[in-house]
Amino acid sequence: MTNDDGKDLTKNALADLKGSGTLIPLDQFNSLSSARQTENNVQGNMAGRDVNEVHIHLPPEKPKSQLSRLYSRLAAEAEGDKTLTAYISQLEIFTRQVENEKVIGLEGKLVAAGRSDDLHMAMAMKEAVFAGIRENLFSPTYQRIAATLMGKIHEAFHTEIKPLIRGSAPRSDIDQAVNLRVIGPIVAELEECPDFDEAPIPLVRGMLYFLTGNCHVSWH
């Protein structure tokens, strides 16, 4: 764009600097109003305008439970040598039948408690648990897992359920308490173990019936 004298008005155009009345060449005004980041050495952001930063704070990783650590160890142990061994002492407590019991065995315990209708499924679950222990006789870690689970079941049953049985609570109340206070919490803990890949409810119930058959748990 030129004036009547042929001069380029684009190069010689003037701009008012912030309304101060001071006129400067337009090309100089543009260079002042543009943010340049060439060869800058700064700490933080180099943006030429406001920066909206989003900081995401992740919660600390939840520590692994004892069962989760044991199942991780079991997965690693499966890659190693399998050496035949005996039951570890913690598990031997529960695999040994309690002496001097008047009613013995799973069938006798359930029939005495009026639970013969549970017998068929209870026997199947108990045998599955026994088979798992027998197949993993070589593994101290598996035995420790079984001992840990049985210890939790035994403690919860005697703390939460036995008082109801002694108090002649209705069977429906006892069954509900077993689900909520014995089976449920242990199943939830197993489901948090990344290396646990079994069906948790049959396992936990099977161990409860295993303890019943060896007279560590009584329903009557």
Buried (B, 14 or more C-beta within 10 A) or exposed (E): EEEEEEEEEEEEEEBEBEEEEEEEEBEEBEEEEEEEEEEEEEEEEEEEEEEEEEEEEEEEEEEBEEBBBBBBBBBEBEEEEEEEEEBBEBBEBBBEEEEEBEBBBBBBBBBBBEBEEBBEEBBEBBBBBBEBBEEBBEBBBBBBBBBBBBBBBBEBBEEBBBEBBEEEBEEEEBBEBBEEBBBBBBBEBBEEBEBBEEEBBBBBBBBBBBBBBBBBBBBE
